[in-house]
Amino acid sequence: MLEQVVLLGKTRQINFYNIDNLFYFVDLPGYGYSKMSKEEQIKSGTFIEDYLHYRQEIALILFLIDIRHQPTENDKLMYNYIINAGFPCLVIANKADKIASTKIDNAISALQSSLNPLKDLTFLPFSSEKKIYTENTWQFIEKYLP
């Protein structure tokens, strides 16, 4: 089985993306997506937890959070679950194109202080829309690939 890099975002179902037959990106449902009912959020949370618990091939978790906002309680719960389960993790602060480039470093520091005060994990800015800050992210991911 190919190694898997897991994405956590706004998806409502599990999606597998085969990358050149080398590895998979696995996109899991968003646990806190605002258009979901509380019942759907609980169901998604259970589904994510089951997937992470039973999957053996996970090489890295990409934990996506919005750079513009402080982490929600759901973000904190998921982050703590990932860390307590011992998964390697990269925190991707998405939507970096939505704030001034002069505010990126401070926003990353604020997110890291909130979630990871020990600063022992990597937090990187990213913009999927404008494709900026992608090089550092790919360099980090490549360290976990076969």
N, C-alpha and C positions, 0 to 999 in steps of 0.2 A: 504494500500500500504506500502511496506517495505521502510525504509529510504534508501537514496542513498548517496554514496560517489562518487564524480565526479573526474575523472582523465583527465588531459589535456596533450596530448602527440602527437605522430606522426600518430595516427590513421586517416584513411580517411573516416570512417563511424562511426555511433554510435554503440557501443557494450555494452550490458548489461550482467553482470556476477552475477548470483545469488549465494550468499555466505551462504550456509547452511540454506536457507530460513529465514535468519535473516536480511539481507540487500543486496543491490546491489552495485557493483562497476559499474559505468557508464563511459565508455571510449569514450571521445568526439574526433572529428577530430582535428588533429594538425593544428593550424592556420598559422604557419610559415614554414611548412615543405618545405625544399629546392627544392624538386622535383616537387612541385606543381607550376602551372602557377600562375601569379598574379590574374587571374580571379578565379581560384580554391581557392586561399587563401582568397579572398574577400567572396566567397560563403561559405567557411568554417567558416569564422569569423561571418557572418550573422547567420549561422546555430547555432553556439555556443551561440551567444547572445540570439537568440530566445529560445533555450533550457533552458538556465539559467534564462531567464526572466519568462517563463511560468511554469516551474516545481516547484511544491510546496513542494516536499518531500526531497529536498536536505539538508542533514545533515552537510556535510563538502566538501570542494573542496580541492583536492590534486593538487597543481600546480607544475608540473614537469619542472625543468630547468636544463640545463647542467652545472655541477659544474666547468667545465674547461673554461667556457667563461663568459664574462660579458653579462648581459641580452640584448637581441635585442630590437629594438623599438617595435616589435610585443609583446615581453614578457612584456614590460613596459605598453603597452596599455591594454593587457589582465589583468595584475596584478591590474592596476588602476580600470578597470571595476569591477573586483571581489570585491575589497575593497569598491568602491563607492556603489555597490549594497548591501553591508552589509553581504556578505556570510562569514561564518567561513572558514578559510583557513589555510592549512599547506603547506609551500613551501618545496618541496622535491628537493634537489640538487642531481640529479641522475648522474651516471657514476663516483661515488666516487672511484671506483677501478682503474680508469684511471690516477689518480694522486697519488703522494706519500702521505702516511698516515700523515706525518709530515706537509703537506700543507693543510690538510682538514680544520682545524679551520680558517686559514687565508682566504681560498676560501669562506667559509660560511660567514665570516665577510664582505668580499668584496661584495658578492651578497646582503647581507642584507643592507649594506650601500647604495648600488645602488638603490635597490627597496624599502626598508623599513627603512629609516634613524631613525625613531622613535623607532625602534626595539621592536614594540609591537606585532609582529607575530613570530611564530616559524619557523625556517629554519633548516632542518635536512639533513645530508648527507645520501646517499642511493646508493646501487649497486644492481640492479636487476640481473646482470650477475653473480656476485660472492656471492650474498646473504649476504652481510655485511652491518652493520648499520641498520638492519631491526627491531631489538627489540624496539628501541626508537620510530620508526615510528608506529609500531603496538600499542604501549602503548598510543600514542597520538590519533590514530584513534579510539581506543576502548572507549575513553571518549565521543565520539559523537554517539555511537551506542546504540540501545535500549537494 
